[in-house]
C-alpha cells in the first residue's frame, strides 16, 4: 500500500487515531470473547448478555461532542453504557473532554456507567494524570499493550482467533509496546 507492507487487514484503514478506533470498534463487535474480557478489565460490574450490546463509532451529539466508541446495552432496561476515548501515543484526554460525555449517560439512565480511556500510557501514569471520576462517572484506563494481551483469546471460533491475530499484528505496527527489558542500562568501565 503506497510502498508500505500491509501487516494486517486493519492496516488498510491506516494508522491515524480514528483508524485505530475504527479497528478497535470492529474487533469488539466481532469478538464476544474480547468484548467480555475488555469489560472485565475495566472492572465493569455488568454481567449481562453480550449479544444485547450495541457498539457505535463516532457518535455525535450536540453539546456532548463526538465519542470514539460507545458500548450500550440495547433495550428499555439498559444496564450498561460505556464511552471509550482512545488516543494514539502517550497522550490522555483532558478532564474537560471527558466532562463533555457525561450528558450522554443521563439520557440512557444505565445502571453501569463508565468512561474508558485508551492510549499507550501505563496504568501508573494514567492514575497520576486522569481523574478517578468525572461528575460521578467512573473513569478507567486501558493501555494498547493491555488490549494486545486481552486479544490473546484461547476459545472461540477459528474466525475469531484469526481476527484476534490480525488485530495483534496491527497493534504491533502502530503502538510502541516496549518490553520491560528495553529499559536496561549498560555501563562500560
N, C-alpha and C positions, 0 to 999 in steps of 0.2 A: 504494500500500500504506500505509494509515493516513495519507493525505495526503502521502506521500513519493513522489517519482518513482522508478520502477523502471528503473535504467540497464542492468541485465543480469539474465539469468535467475538468476544467483547471488545477486543482491540479495534474492531471495525468501527465501533462508535467513536472512539478517540480516547484522549487522556485528560480532558478537561474535567473540572469539578462536576458539572452536570452529567457528563458521560459516565463517570464513576457512580453517581447517584442513580442514574437510569439502570445501570448494570445491577447494582445492589437491589433495587426495587424488583427487577425482573427475577433475579435469583430467589428472593424471598417469596415471590408469588408462585414460583415453580417448585419450590422445595419445602414441603411441610416440615421436614426434619430440621432444616436450617432455621425456619421461622420459629419453631418451638425452642430451639437452642438459643436463638437470638433473644427471645422474650425472657427465657430463664436467666440469661447472662445479665439482662437489665434489671433483674430481680422483680420483674412484674409479677404480681400475685395472682393474676388472671390464669385460670386453668380450663378455659372453655374449649370448644370445638374449633380447630384451626381452619376448617373449611368455611366457617362463617366470617372469617376475616377478609376485609377488603383492603387492598394495598393501592394507594393512589400516589401518583407522582406529580410534582409541580402544581399543587392545588393553590389557586389564587382566591383570596377573599379580601374585599375592600377593608381597609384599616387593620388587617392582620397578616399582611404580607403573603409571600409565596413559600410554602413548605417544600422541602426536598422530597420527603416520603411521609405519608400518613398511613397508619395501620389502625383500622377501626373495625369493631365487631358490627356486623350487619343485623338489623332488626330493631324492634321497638325497645327491647330491654338490653341495649348495648352495654356491655360490661367493660370494654377496653377501648382506649383511644391513646395512641402513641404518635407523637410528632418527632421525626428524625431530622436533624440538621447535620448534614455531612460537609466536611471541609477537606480539601486536599492539603497535604503538608502538615506542618506543626502549627496550625492556627486553630483557634477556638472561636465560636460565635460570641458576640458581646451579650451581656445581660439584657441590653436594650433590644437586641434582635430576638432573643428568646421570649422577652416580655410581650412582643407582638403576637406570638402564637397563643397566648393564654386565652384570648377571647374565643378561640375555636373550641376549647374544652367546655365553656359554658353553654355552647349551642348543643353539643352532643349529650351532655349530662352523664357521661360514662362514669362508672364507679372507679375504675382504674385509669388514672390519667398520668401521663408520663412524657417528659421531653428527653430524648436521647441525642447526645452529640456524638459525632464520629469524626475522627481525624487520626493522624499518626501519633498524636500525643499519648504519653503513658498515663496510666491511672493516677499516679502520684502528681504529675504535672497538672492534669485536669482537675484534681481535687483542690489544688492550690489556686487555680485561676477561674474555676467555674463555681457559681453558686449551687448549693445543695438543693435549693428550692427557688422558684420564681413565682411570686404571688400564690403560694400554697401548692404549686405543681412541682413534683419531684423532678430533678434533673440528674440523669445518669450519663456516663461516658463509656464508649467502646472504641478501642483503637482498631485500626485496619489490621494490625497484627493479630488481635483477638478474633476478628472476623475470619481471618485466614485459618486460625485454629478451629473455630466453630464450624467451618465448611468442610472439615475432615470428617464427613459422615460415613459411618460404617454400614448402617442399614439403608433401606430404600431401594428403589429400582436401579437398574443399570443406567437408565437415562439420567436419574438424579445424581448418581455417582459421577457420571461423565460431565454433567453440568457443573458440579462442585469442583472437579479438576480444572475445567475451563476457567471458572471463576478464580481459583487459586493462581493459575497461570497469569491471568490478567492482573491480579493484585500484586504479584511479584514484579510486574513490569512498570507499575505506576506508583507504588509506595516504597518507602525506604524502611524495610523491616530489618534492622540491624541485629545480627546475632550478638548476644551478650559478650562473647569473646572479642568482638571487634573493638572494644574499648580498652583492650590491654595496652599497656605502655612498656616498651622495652628500653632498658638503659644500657648503654655501652660504656664500659670503663676503660 
